[in-house]
């Protein structure tokens, strides 16, 4: 009788679930039952009675019944808002929603009673050893929380995350198989981090067989990022609100830790937070979001403080910080970046909005033929590489091996030993600890050390004359290719003897180069070498085939 009366009241309160659609609930033991809002009402009414210290066997006052109906309506609306016809609702999620609504609508005493009731029931289940999944008895398994405490592993949470990640690709991705594989990879005492990794790895391993799993793996990793960065949330709708509300706190946290520029706090943060579009995270494939997590999201002590959308907005704010209408410009930049219509270079993504906003990708420099210039360049390379700049160094001015050094009255060891120092600098000073340093050395084809230069990346020979971590590039003038076609000779010089040659190109270069060849033939230049142009060309091709360089 009570149930029939309540049924009518709930229908009058417009709680008939989504106009007659039938929904189901999965219990903790794996059994599936019909969704029944009456159970929610009775649980809420019992909590209200307990808080008012009323006997459970007496009818609740009219005002209390009205409150219970209002709360039930709110719980049902939220529970069904994210429901999918083919997927049962999880009992734990419904009970979490009851807690939330009791707190939100001001029934804090009843919420405390309900929380205590749930905890007592959980302990009773643990004592009885109620561990079944899909109706099959399971061995009890404990999970280790970040604070070191342990609790019984709840497979329904894993299933909820996996089924949610498969939403939209159910025809290609099997959520049940992912869940089973994840459970097989767990052990008693497993940490929460390992559980999250097990879910991602289960999806990642299937990508090569079905590409759609790349989006499943990406969504599972996104869930980990949200849990790491944001305050606790219960539903997707709540996630979006928490994400917006936390934006200001994220910036304040980054500024306090001296990771972000204080200028970011001068923006209209509420306006920017409203522009954040969390749905754009669904565009990520697995490798994309994994790379962003590993390299780009700012962290404090190893804990990420950015979500992908925070990251794009931070970069956009850094780019717009000096604009007149900086909020509008930042939102424009953000929309372009977060929708993947445009992507900035890595240094910009690393450094925009930080205390060191170095945004350039590449730095080109020419080394002069003296120690001060050489080691100033090495120091500059180190500082630029620290902030993610790629480096291109022109070493053609350095005198060749065997050239006379006036100051010491000795002979030069050539350019190769200095290139070894530059190579090791790129290794020692990586790009902000996020990726390897990127450096390329350039040399012109007429340099007397060009043959040794071509062998810098070989895996054989003297390791002291090898640069395995640096790219090499060989500038080839048109005149050299003409000599190759003509099967002619090619003359190698030391830059100290042909000081203006490096600054010339085209017809002026050809004219001056031929003049220097004539001077060498007349004995006016003593330190040179003549080779067959075709032989030198063949060496270039052989090294290019063997090492990819120069």
Residue, then its C-alpha position, 0 to 999 in steps of 0.5 A: x500500500x505504501x509503495x503504491x502511494x509513493x509510486x503515485x507521488x513520485x510520478x506526480x513529481x515527474x520522476x518516472x525515469x526518462x518517460x518510461x524508459x527502463x533502467x537497471x542497477x547492478x548490485x555488489x554481488x553482480x546481480x542486475x535488478x530493475x531500477x526502483x526509485x522507491x528504494x532511494x526514497x526509503x533510504x533517504x526517509x530513514x536517514x531523515x528519521x534517524x537524524x530527527x531521532x524518530x522511531x523507524x516503525x512510525x510514519x514520517x511527518x508530512x514535511x519530512x516526506x516532502x523533503x524526502x520526495x524532493x531529495x529523491x527527485x534530485x538523486x534520480x535526476x542526477x543518477x539517470x542523467x549519465x545513464x546509458x540504456x545498455x549499461x546498468x547503473x552502479x549501486x555505489x554511484x547511486x548511494x554516492x549521489x544520495x550523500x551528495x544531495x543530502x549535503x548540497x540541500x542542507x541535510x548535513x545531519x541526515x548525510x552523516x547518518x547515511x554515511x555511518x550506515x554505509x560504513x557499517x554495512x561495508x564492514x559487515x560485508x567485509x567480515x562476511x567475505x562477500x566478494x562476488x563478481x558477476x555472480x561468481x565467488x571471488x577471492x578477497x583482494x585488498x588495495x593499498x591507498x596512497x596513505x598506506x591504508x588498505x581497503x577491499x578492492x571494489x571491482x565495480x569502480x574499475x568496471x565503471x571506468x572501463x565501460x565509461x572509456x568504451x562509450x561510443x566505441x562499444x561496437x569495436x572495443x569489448x569492455x568486458x574483456x578489458x575488465x577481465x584482463x585488468x583483474x587478472x593483472x592485479x594482486x593482493x595489496x596492489x596500489x591505486x597507481x598500479x590499478x590505474x596503470x593496469x587498466x591503461x595497459x590492458x587497452x594499450x595492448x589491444x591498439x595494434x589489433x583495433x585502433x579504436x582502443x587508442x581512444x579507450x586507453x587515452x580516456x583511462x589515462x585522462x581519468x588518472x590525470x583528473x584524479x591527480x589534479x582535481x578535487x574529488x568529483x562523482x559524475x561527469x557533469x560534476x567533473x566539468x564544474x570542478x574543472x572550471x572551479x579549480x582553475x584559479x586555484x591551479x594558477x595560484x598553486x603554480x605561482x606559489x611554487x614558482x612554476x608559473x608567472x604571477x602575470x597570469x593572475x592578472x587575467x579575468x580568471x572567471x572569464x577564462x575558466x568559463x571558456x575551458x572546454x573539457x569535451x575536447x580532451x576526447x580528441x586525444x589518442x593514447x600516444x598524444x595524451x601520454x606524451x603530454x602527461x610525460x613532458x608538458x604538464x607542469x608538476x610539483x614534486x612529481x605531481x601534475x597540477x595541470x589538466x590538458x585544457x589547463x595546459x592549453x589555456x596556460x600557453x594561451x595566456x602566456x602568448x596573450x599576456x601583453x595584448x590589449x584585450x588579453x582575455x579575448x586573445x587568450x581565448x582565441x589562442x586557446x580555441x585554436x590550440x585545444x581544437x588541434x587546428x594549430x599547435x605551437x612549437x615545443x619550447x612555446x608549450x614548455x615555457x609560455x606562462x612560466x617564469x622563463x617564457x623562452x618561446x623560440x624553437x631554434x638558435x643559429x650561431x657562427x663560431x669565430x676562430x678563437x678559444x673565447x668565441x668557441x667556449x662562449x658558444x658552448x656556454x650559450x648552447x648550454x643555456x639555450x638547450x636548458x630552455x628547450x631551444x634547438x641549436x645550429x652551430x656553424x663551425x666553418x671558421x675554425x682552422x683545420x687540422x695542422x694549421x699554424x697557431x701564431x700565439x703558441x707557435x703550434x699546430x691546430x687539432x682542427x674542428x673535430x675535438x671542439x665538436x666533441x665538446x659541443x656534443x657532450x654539452x647537448x647530452x649534459x644539458x638536456x631540455x629542461x629534463x623533458x627531452x634530449x638536447x637537439x644540436x646540429x653542426x654545419x661545415x662547408x664542403x671546402x673545409x680541410x676537415x670535411x672528411x673527418x667531419x663526415x665520419x662523426x656519426x660512424x659506429x667504428x673508429x676512435x670514439x674521441x672523434x665521434x659525436x653520436x648525439x649531435x646531428x651534422x650538416x654539410x653545406x654543398x656549393x653548386x661549384x662542387x656539383x659541377x666538378x662532380x659532373x665534370x669528374x674534376x678536382x676539388x681543393x680543401x682549404x683551412x679557413x685561416x688561409x681563405x678568410x673571406x670564402x665562408x661569407x661568399x656564395x653564388x658567382x662571387x664564391x666561384x670566382x674567389x674559390x678559383x682564385x684561391x685554387x690558383x694561389x695554392x697551385x702557385x705555392x702562395x697557400x701551403x696548407x691545402x689538399x686536392x681530391x677527386x670531387x667524385x671520390x668525395x661525393x661518393x664518401x658523402x653518399x656512403x656515410x649518408x647511407x650508413x649513418x644518415x649524416x651529414 
